Amino acid sequence: MSGRTPPPLASTPPALHDARVSRELPPCGLYRTTQAVAGVDADRLVYFHNHGNPGAGLYLPERWTHNRAHFSPSGRTLGDDVDAAKVLRPLPREGFYRVTATFFCCSKHCMQFAPEMLVQLGYNGAGRALLFVPELVGGGLTVPDRGTFVDDDALVNLVALQVPERRDGRDDISVPRGIVVH
């Protein structure tokens, strides 16, 4: 290699660069809105779909089953001027997790979660995290339908578990079905 400095890379004109940055889209997944956008209020749980038809959009929950949200098949598209990364806060996926370190639900210390506990993570309509603690009943796991709100910063103490889902169309299973938006 010679000691020569390589030529500078061509730069994008500022106007084109700004437009491109505003359309860099986050991955599909669960989010909480941080401000009103596309007719959706701030602090709402949404599924963001970055390649929907006719465009990137927000899908609102319609109902919950087994502590998991089911989202509307009809979304609300984002305008070309919306920077999705600025109006959406990513959330960990719903499902089963293992607790890795002791933490409390909130600053009031209402409930303590201990290492190696099994929990199910879900959300309410405002995108607030809820932890459901399964119980061993009659030789099988039962997951309650009432959970404990936990602060967002506590979620770093969870590691997702891989739980296979039954896909035969039956609703009488104890493992949640999952979000199907595509």
N, C-alpha and C positions, 0 to 999 in steps of 0.2 A: 504494500500500500504506500503510495507516495504521500507526502505531507500536504497535498492539495486539499483545499476545502471544497466539498461538493457544492454545486450550484443550489441556490435556494429553491424550495418547492414552490410550485405555482399556488397562489392563494385564491380562495374563493371570494368574490366580491361580497362586501358586508351584507347587502340586501339579500342576496341569494343564501348566504350562510345563515342569517337570522331565520329565514323561512324554513330552511332545512332543519335547523335545530328544533324549531317549534313542532315539527312533525315526527321527530324521533319518538317512537312509541314504546312504552314499557311492555313487558311480556303479558300475555293473557293470565288472568288470575284474580284473586280476591283483593279488594282495596276498600279503603274508607275515603270518602270525598273530604277534602280539606276546605273546600269552598263550594258555593253553588255553581253547578256547571251542567249544561245541556238539560235544564229543567229539573235537575236533581239537587236537593238541598245539601248543604254541608253536613258532615257527620252522618253519612248514610253508607251502609254496606252495599257494595256493588260488585258485580263480576265485570271486569274490563276485558273486552274481546278486541284485539288489535287488528284483526283482519275480517271483520264482519261485513255483511252486505247490507247496505251500500257503503259502509265504511266503519272505522273504529267506533266503538260505542260502549255504553254502560247498560248493564242488565240488572234490574232490581229483583230482590227476592220476592217470591210469591207466597211461599209457605216453607215450613220446616218439618222434616221427618227424621226421626232418630238423631235429633240435635244438629242436623245439617240443613243448610239452606238449599232450596230449589229455586232457580232463577227463571224469570220470564223468558220465553223464546224471542220476544220483541224487545230490542234495545233502543237506546236513544243515542244517535250519532253525535260525535263531537265535531264542532266546527273546525275548519282548517286553521283558525287563529288560536286554538286552545293548545296549551302545552300540557299534555296529560301528566307528565312527571311532576308538574307543580300543583296539580289539583287532586292527585290521587296518592294516598299513602298505602304502600304495599302491606299486606297482612299474610301471616303464615297460613298455609292451607288448613282446612278443617280436617280432623281425623284424630287418630290415636297417637299419643306421645308418651315418652318416658321422661320423668323429672330427673335432671342431672345435678342440681344443687338445691339446698333448702331455700325457700322463699315464702313470702307471705303474699296474700292476694292484693293487699293495699297497705297504705301507711297506718291504717288502724289495726293491722295484724289480726283481722277477723278469722282467717283460716291459714294454716301453714301447710305447705306442700313439701314433702320430704323426698330425698333422692331415691330413685328406683320405683317411685309410684307410677302407676298406669293412670293416665288421664285422657279424656277426650276433649279436644279443643273445638269450640263452636263460637258463633257470634250472634248478637242480637241485631235488630234492624238498623241500629245506629253504628254498627261495626265495632262494638265493644266486645272484647274477648271474654268468653265464659269457659270455665273448666268444669267438666263433669267427671266425678270420681266413680268408676265402676266398682261394684260390690260382688263378692262371691256369694251366691244364693243357690242352695240346693245343688251344688256341684257345677254350676254354670255362672258365667259373668252376666250381670244385669247392669245396664247403664241408666241412671236416673234421667228424668226429663227436666230436672232443675239443676242448674249449675251455679258456680260462684264467679262473680265478676273478678277479673284480675287486671292489674295495670299493664299497659303495653310493655314497659321495661322488664316485666317478669318473664316474658315469652322467650327470652334468650336462654332460660333455664330448661327448655324443652327440646327434645330430639325426636323427630318424627319416626314412627314405627311403620314397617311395611306390613299391612294387613290385607290379605287377598279379599277381593269382593266377589260375592256370588252374583252372577249376571243372568239368571234364568227368568227374570221378570217378576219374581215373587216379592211381596212386600213384608213377609212375615219373618224376616231375618234380623238378627241383632246387630250385624255390621252395617253401617250406613251405606247407602247406594252411591253417593258421590254426585258431583255437579256435572251435568251434561248440558253444555251450551252450544257446542259446535254443530 
